[in-house]
């Protein structure tokens, strides 16, 4: 178990180094710079060149990269050209919103996907199973931003059931129970929108694994011994079918990261995803590189968590 974790951690180091270099070079290749037209559209080129020199943007790329990595290892990602604040402070103000939204999305995703996948595989070819298959085709086919806009229009504007922007209403006292409910109210619609389209892969994997597990010898043996059907599914089939779900954990985390950009921009939710879009529009390189690096590291860590969960579920894959 510990050998598996140590091996995965050691593999993460070169992955993060390559990721950081790739991110930095892509940011350097972006057209324009943070100072062009930022202060004054009529600003002279001499002033812009002086600002670039002060910011170190005229140094060779490898010197800029070494300086950026050295500062990042100390938790310093520089200052935002757009917000005039330290990048860590800006991200710190937004990361909580994204974490809570992602957590709610994960909970809703598995609350929907696990029962649908389990019962769809158990009652194969039934009307319920066919309905789940149709739902899967729908969730695969519909783009997230289209579905999010429809949900926003119907439940936000037409029915006025949920807020259409922000993470909390103004005037609510922070730390109170009313504040918690208000934040939850703002998260429900974007979380449900992302969760409804994020269940397809988990449902499909679980359904297929349940169908395959029903034909295995250990299930037939359990049934021949008179074990109730419910216990056969919960204690034998579901445990055997849960391995692909553990393998999908890292992909779920990656999907949440990429989906948060679309969801937060659509619902004007002040999280990391919306900050990322704003930073790209403002050519705020410090924020862009910091966010992409952090999200990339989160993805790599997600793969590590997935491997650990898989080794717990199936001890056969552990390194002896």
C-alpha positions in Angstrom: 0.0 0.0 0.0 2.7 2.5 1.1 4.9 1.4 -1.8 2.1 2.2 -4.2 1.6 5.7 -2.7 5.3 6.4 -2.7 5.7 5.4 -6.3 2.8 7.6 -7.4 4.2 10.6 -5.4 7.6 10.2 -7.1 6.0 10.0 -10.5 4.1 13.3 -9.7 7.4 15.3 -9.5 8.5 15.1 -13.1 4.8 15.6 -14.2 4.5 18.8 -12.3 7.9 20.1 -13.6 6.9 19.4 -17.2 3.5 20.9 -16.5 4.9 24.1 -15.1 7.3 24.5 -18.0 4.5 23.9 -20.5 2.2 26.4 -18.8 4.9 29.1 -18.7 5.8 28.7 -22.4 2.2 28.8 -23.4 1.7 32.0 -21.4 4.7 33.5 -23.0 3.4 32.7 -26.5 0.1 34.5 -25.9 -0.2 37.7 -28.0 0.0 41.1 -26.4 1.0 41.9 -22.8 -0.6 43.0 -19.6 0.3 46.6 -20.1 -0.9 47.2 -23.7 -3.9 49.5 -23.4 -4.4 48.7 -19.7 -3.6 52.0 -18.2 -4.5 54.3 -21.1 -5.4 53.3 -24.7 -3.3 56.3 -25.8 -0.3 55.5 -23.6 3.0 56.0 -25.3 5.2 53.0 -26.2 8.0 54.3 -24.1 5.9 54.1 -20.9 4.8 50.6 -21.8 8.4 49.5 -22.5 9.5 50.9 -19.1 6.7 49.0 -17.3 7.7 45.8 -19.1 11.3 46.3 -18.1 10.4 46.9 -14.4 8.2 43.7 -14.5 11.1 41.7 -15.9 9.1 40.8 -19.1 12.1 41.6 -21.3 14.4 39.1 -19.6 15.2 35.8 -21.4 12.4 33.2 -20.9 14.5 30.8 -18.9 15.4 33.6 -16.4 11.7 34.5 -16.1 10.8 30.8 -15.6 13.4 30.2 -12.9 12.3 33.3 -11.1 8.6 32.3 -11.4 9.3 28.7 -10.1 11.4 29.9 -7.2 8.8 32.4 -6.1 6.0 29.8 -6.6 7.8 27.3 -4.3 7.6 30.0 -1.6 3.9 30.5 -2.3 4.4 33.8 -4.2 2.8 33.9 -7.6 3.5 37.6 -8.1 1.1 40.5 -8.3 -1.9 40.7 -10.6 -1.6 43.3 -13.3 -5.3 43.6 -13.5 -6.4 43.7 -9.8 -3.2 45.3 -8.4 -3.2 42.7 -5.6 -1.0 39.6 -4.8 -2.2 36.6 -6.9 -2.4 34.4 -3.8 -4.9 36.9 -2.2 -7.1 37.0 -5.3 -7.2 33.2 -5.6 -7.8 32.9 -1.8 -10.8 35.1 -2.1 -12.3 32.8 -4.9 -11.1 29.3 -4.1 -13.6 28.7 -1.3 -16.6 29.3 -3.6 -15.2 26.9 -6.2 -14.4 24.2 -3.5 -17.9 24.3 -2.0 -19.6 24.3 -5.5 -17.4 21.4 -6.6 -18.2 19.5 -3.4 -21.9 19.9 -3.8 -21.6 18.9 -7.4 -19.7 15.7 -6.5 -22.3 14.8 -3.9 -25.2 15.4 -6.3 -23.4 13.5 -9.1 -23.0 10.3 -7.1 -26.4 10.6 -5.5 -27.9 10.5 -9.0 -25.4 8.1 -10.7 -25.0 5.4 -8.1 -28.7 4.3 -7.8 -29.4 4.8 -11.5 -26.4 2.7 -12.5 -27.0 0.0 -9.9 -30.7 -0.4 -10.6 -30.3 -0.1 -14.4 -27.8 -3.0 -14.4 -29.9 -5.0 -11.9 -33.1 -4.6 -14.0 -31.5 -4.9 -17.4 -33.8 -4.3 -20.4 -36.6 -3.1 -18.2 -38.5 0.2 -18.9 -36.4 1.8 -16.1 -33.2 0.6 -17.8 -34.3 2.0 -21.2 -35.1 5.4 -19.6 -31.7 5.5 -18.0 -30.0 4.7 -21.3 -32.0 7.5 -23.0 -30.9 9.9 -20.2 -27.3 8.9 -20.8 -27.5 9.6 -24.5 -29.0 13.0 -23.6 -26.2 13.9 -21.1 -23.5 12.8 -23.5 -25.0 14.8 -26.4 -25.9 18.1 -24.8 -23.1 20.7 -24.3 -22.7 21.9 -20.8 -22.9 25.6 -21.7 -26.2 25.1 -23.6 -27.8 23.1 -20.8 -26.6 25.6 -18.2 -28.1 28.5 -20.2 -31.4 26.6 -20.4 -31.4 25.9 -16.7 -30.6 29.5 -15.9 -33.3 30.8 -18.2 -36.0 28.5 -16.9 -35.3 28.3 -13.2 -33.5 31.6 -12.8 -35.4 34.1 -14.9 -38.7 32.5 -15.8 -39.6 30.7 -12.5 -37.4 32.9 -10.3 -36.6 30.0 -8.0 -32.9 30.6 -7.8 -30.5 33.5 -8.0 -29.0 34.3 -11.4 -25.6 35.7 -10.3 -23.2 35.9 -7.3 -22.5 33.5 -4.4 -24.4 35.3 -1.6 -27.0 38.0 -1.4 -26.0 41.4 -0.1 -27.0 42.3 3.5 -26.7 38.7 4.9 -24.6 38.5 8.0 -21.6 36.3 7.5 -21.4 33.3 9.9 -25.1 33.0 10.5 -27.3 30.1 9.5 -29.2 32.4 7.1 -25.8 33.1 5.5 -25.2 29.4 5.0 -28.7 28.8 3.5 -28.2 31.8 1.2 -24.9 30.5 -0.1 -26.5 27.0 -0.6 -29.3 28.6 -2.5 -26.9 30.3 -4.9 -25.0 27.0 -5.4 -27.9 24.7 -6.1 -28.7 25.6 -9.7 -25.1 25.6 -11.0 -24.3 22.4 -9.1 -27.4 20.6 -10.3 -26.8 21.8 -13.9 -23.3 20.3 -13.9 -24.2 17.2 -11.9 -27.0 16.2 -14.3 -24.6 16.1 -17.2 -21.7 14.6 -15.2 -23.4 11.4 -14.3 -23.3 9.7 -17.7 -19.8 8.0 -17.4 -20.4 6.8 -13.9 -23.8 5.4 -14.7 -22.5 3.6 -17.8 -19.5 2.1 -16.1 -21.6 0.9 -13.1 -24.4 -0.5 -15.3 -22.0 -2.5 -17.4 -20.1 -3.8 -14.4 -23.3 -4.9 -12.6 -24.5 -6.7 -15.8 -21.1 -8.5 -16.1 -21.0 -9.3 -12.3 -24.4 -11.0 -12.4 -22.9 -13.7 -14.6 -19.9 -14.4 -12.4 -19.4 -17.6 -10.5 -19.3 -16.0 -7.0 -22.7 -14.5 -7.6 -24.2 -17.8 -8.7 -22.6 -19.5 -5.6 -24.1 -16.9 -3.3 -27.5 -17.4 -4.8 -27.3 -21.2 -4.6 -26.6 -20.8 -0.9 -29.9 -18.9 -0.5 -28.4 -15.4 0.1 -31.2 -12.9 -0.5 -31.1 -11.0 -3.8 -30.7 -7.7 -2.1 -27.6 -8.8 -0.2 -26.1 -10.3 -3.3 -26.3 -7.0 -5.0 -25.2 -4.8 -2.1 -22.4 -7.0 -0.7 -21.1 -8.8 -3.7 -22.0 -7.2 -7.0 -21.8 -3.6 -6.0 -18.4 -4.0 -4.3 -17.0 -5.8 -7.4 -18.5 -3.1 -9.7 -17.1 -0.2 -7.6 -13.6 -0.5 -9.0 -14.3 1.4 -12.2 -16.0 4.1 -10.1 -12.8 4.5 -8.1 -10.9 4.7 -11.4 -13.2 7.5 -12.6 -12.6 9.6 -9.5 -9.7 11.5 -11.1 -11.7 12.1 -14.2 -14.5 13.4 -12.2 -12.2 15.9 -10.5 -10.8 17.0 -13.9 -14.3 17.4 -15.3 -15.3 19.5 -12.3 -12.3 21.7 -12.9 -13.0 22.2 -16.6 -16.7 22.5 -16.1 -16.4 25.1 -13.3 -15.0 27.5 -15.9 -18.2 27.2 -18.0 -20.6 27.0 -15.1 -19.1 29.9 -13.1 -19.0 32.1 -16.2 -22.6 31.2 -17.2 -24.0 31.8 -13.7 -21.7 34.8 -12.9 -20.5 32.8 -9.9 -17.3 34.4 -8.4 -15.1 31.3 -8.3 -11.8 30.3 -9.8 -13.3 29.5 -13.2 -14.7 33.0 -13.7 -11.4 34.5 -12.4 -9.6 32.4 -15.1 -11.8 33.8 -17.9 -11.4 37.4 -16.6 -7.6 36.9 -16.4 -7.5 35.7 -20.0 -9.5 38.6 -21.2 -7.2 41.0 -19.3 -4.0 39.2 -20.3 -3.2 38.9 -16.6 -0.3 36.4 -17.0 0.4 36.1 -13.3 -3.1 35.0 -12.5 -3.3 32.7 -15.6 -0.1 30.8 -14.9 -0.9 30.4 -11.2 -4.4 29.1 -11.9 -3.4 26.7 -14.6 -0.5 25.4 -12.4 -2.8 25.0 -9.4 -5.5 23.3 -11.4 -3.0 21.0 -13.1 -1.5 20.0 -9.7 -5.1 19.3 -8.5 -5.6 17.0 -11.5 -2.3 15.1 -10.8 -3.3 14.8 -7.1 -6.7 13.6 -8.2 -5.0 10.8 -10.1 -3.0 9.9 -7.0 -6.2 9.8 -4.9 -7.8 7.6 -7.6 -4.9 5.1 -7.5 -5.1 5.0 -3.7 -8.8 4.3 -3.7 -8.4 1.6 -6.3 -5.7 -0.1 -4.2 -8.1 -0.1 -1.3 -11.0 -1.5 -3.3 -8.9 -4.1 -5.1 -5.7 -5.1 -3.2 -4.5 -7.1 -6.2 -3.2 -3.9 -7.9 -1.0 -3.0 -4.9 2.8 -3.2 -5.3 4.1 -6.1 -3.2 
